[in-house]
């Protein structure tokens, strides 16, 4: 579920998909290595922020344009 809180942690919609799903696993395998590494970084950063009860500085929030442009998993 996409939530406004995801903007504050820098996540994208594809970062929230269940990795146990075979289709999602296949989509992740097909990501270019750079995009895969960025995804891993965003997830780890969001977990760290959550544990610290913090949010990113506003200039690092996910924008609505980024969500629209980077819908990686629907393209695969």
Wavefront OBJ file of the C-alpha trace (Angstrom):
o trace
v 0.000 0.000 0.000
v 1.365 3.369 -1.028
v 1.251 5.792 1.838
v 2.163 9.469 2.182
v 4.785 8.395 4.733
v 6.730 6.732 1.921
v 7.445 10.156 0.451
v 9.113 11.186 3.704
v 11.395 8.142 3.698
v 12.406 8.365 0.021
v 10.758 5.107 -1.076
v 9.130 4.398 -4.418
v 6.116 2.173 -5.041
v 8.243 -0.691 -6.365
v 10.281 -0.683 -3.167
v 7.221 -1.798 -1.209
v 6.312 -4.847 -3.267
v 6.516 -8.242 -1.561
v 9.822 -9.824 -2.575
v 8.463 -13.311 -1.820
v 6.129 -13.041 -4.826
v 7.693 -14.935 -7.781
v 6.761 -12.184 -10.254
v 8.356 -9.520 -8.059
v 11.453 -11.668 -7.607
v 11.773 -11.964 -11.385
v 11.281 -8.214 -11.857
v 13.992 -7.475 -9.290
v 16.372 -9.859 -11.077
v 15.796 -7.932 -14.312
v 16.636 -4.536 -12.846
v 19.920 -3.020 -13.999
v 22.542 -3.348 -11.267
v 22.593 0.403 -10.604
v 18.811 0.531 -10.109
v 18.947 -2.596 -7.928
v 21.602 -0.988 -5.714
v 19.605 2.253 -5.453
v 16.524 0.241 -4.476
v 18.458 -1.592 -1.760
v 19.803 1.720 -0.474
v 16.317 3.286 -0.323
v 14.885 0.310 1.582
v 17.758 0.206 4.093
v 17.609 3.969 4.590
v 13.840 3.834 5.166
v 14.249 1.056 7.743
v 16.954 3.039 9.526
v 14.807 6.182 9.573
v 11.841 4.201 10.857
v 13.847 2.748 13.726
v 15.049 6.237 14.657
v 11.541 7.763 14.305
v 12.912 10.298 11.834
v 12.143 11.474 8.308
v 14.406 12.624 5.493
v 15.147 16.307 4.947
v 12.491 17.729 2.644
v 14.886 18.080 -0.295
v 15.345 14.265 -0.294
v 11.658 13.292 -0.204
v 10.261 11.243 -3.076
v 8.365 13.514 -5.443
v 5.141 12.635 -7.228
v 7.022 12.997 -10.514
v 9.564 10.370 -9.405
v 6.746 7.990 -8.532
v 5.240 8.422 -12.005
v 8.567 8.232 -13.857
v 10.026 5.294 -11.973
v 7.259 2.738 -11.944
v 9.887 0.100 -12.750
v 7.942 -2.994 -11.867
v 4.942 -2.319 -14.081
v 7.221 -2.034 -17.100
v 8.625 -5.531 -16.666
l 1 2 3 4 5 6 7 8 9 10 11 12 13 14 15 16 17 18 19 20 21 22 23 24 25 26 27 28 29 30 31 32 33 34 35 36 37 38 39 40 41 42 43 44 45 46 47 48 49 50 51 52 53 54 55 56 57 58 59 60 61 62 63 64 65 66 67 68 69 70 71 72 73 74 75 76
